[in-house]
Amino acid sequence: MADAGCLHLRELRTELGWTQQQMADRIARLAWMRGEKNVGVNGDMVAQWERGVKGVSPRYRELLCILFGVTADQLGLGPATRSGTTPRNAPRVADESLVSLLDNAAQLLDQLGATGTLLAPQMLQAW
C-alpha cells in the first residue's frame, strides 16, 4: 500500500495533466539539462514510486523537488537530497516555470535535429 507521500506525488502529477511516462520524460530532460548522465527513469518507475512499491533514491528525490518546485518534505519523501540540502521552497510549477522552459528548449532542440544536438551543450553551459 502506498504512503501519503507517494499519493501526493501522484496528485502533483495529475494536477499538471501528465501521464506517468510524461513525468518520467520531464525528469530525464531535467537531469540532462543539469548535465547528469545515465538517467534510467520511465513510466513504470514512476508508477512504482506512486504505489510505494519502490523508494525514491536521493538522486530522483532531488530532481522531483526541482521539477515540482517543492521540498522533499512537501512531497512526503523526507528531507534528504544528494547534496544534503533542501531545495528552496518555491511555488508549484506554473506555465512560465522551469518545467515549461525545459520542455520548450527540448522541443526546439529536437526540431533542429543534428544541429540541436550540437547546440545542446552550449545551452546547458549558458544556463
KACORQUI-V892587 format. One record per backbone hydrogen bond with DSSP energy under -0.5 kcal/mol. CO is the residue of the C=O (numbers start at 1). NH is the residue of the N-H. If there is no record, write none. Layout:
BEGIN
{{CO & NH} {CO & NH}}
END
This chain:
BEGIN
{{3 & 7} {4 & 8} {5 & 9} {6 & 10} {7 & 11} {8 & 12} {9 & 13} {10 & 14} {11 & 15} {12 & 16} {13 & 18} {14 & 17} {19 & 23} {20 & 24} {21 & 25} {22 & 26} {23 & 27} {24 & 28} {25 & 29} {26 & 30} {27 & 31} {28 & 32} {29 & 33} {30 & 34} {31 & 36} {32 & 35} {38 & 40} {42 & 46} {43 & 47} {44 & 48} {45 & 49} {46 & 50} {47 & 51} {48 & 52} {48 & 53} {48 & 54} {49 & 52} {55 & 57} {57 & 61} {58 & 62} {58 & 82} {59 & 63} {60 & 64} {61 & 65} {62 & 66} {63 & 67} {64 & 68} {65 & 69} {65 & 70} {68 & 93} {71 & 75} {72 & 76} {72 & 77} {72 & 78} {73 & 76} {81 & 84} {85 & 87} {88 & 90} {94 & 97} {97 & 101} {98 & 102} {99 & 103} {100 & 104} {101 & 105} {102 & 106} {103 & 107} {104 & 108} {105 & 109} {106 & 110} {107 & 111} {108 & 112} {109 & 113} {110 & 113} {112 & 115} {113 & 117} {114 & 118} {115 & 119} {116 & 120} {117 & 121} {119 & 123} {120 & 124} {121 & 125} {122 & 126} {123 & 127}}
END
